């Protein structure tokens, strides 16, 4: 149970890093600087806690992180879908996926340091888990499948392809697959307790 609590504390700390209270409009430069500070803080906190954790705790922390960040990303994806729908209705014609990709890149430009930090800590966790050489081939495979799913979520959310309906269907499939894989990892970890 302490491992689960530690993992939850890490995610709550990471989630807290994404919250900013603005007293006025930020310039793009200020928003990017804020994202860089949040990214450094989150990365340092995560890496320190990960290095102190036992192998099962590391995987639990990684699983919770991937679940949480994937949920944030798909939530953002649904916001993109809403904007896409409103744009289609406002124009009276469908916006292309290429135009949506450009808009998403503009909307998220200032958040790139924080988005990159999530990827960095996931790679850091995977490297530590591999170095521990604690798990069998089945568990290693599940962990890698979950990590690959994280990258799939990122790609599908931030690089829309197809129609709005395709995009929304993809978001629901991403959520279901991420949940299924994280459940499999959690169930498999019970063998090591």
Buried (B, 14 or more C-beta within 10 A) or exposed (E): EEBEEBBBBBBEBBEEBBEEEEEEEBEEEEBBBBBBBBBBBBBEBBBEBBEEBBBBBBBBBBBBBBBBBBBBBBEBBBEBBEBBEEBBEEEEEEBEBEEBBEBBEEBBEBBBBBBBBBEBBBEBBBEBBEEBEBBEEEBBEBBEBBBEBBEBBBEBBBEBEEBBEEBBEBBEEBBEBBBEBBEBBBEBBEEEE
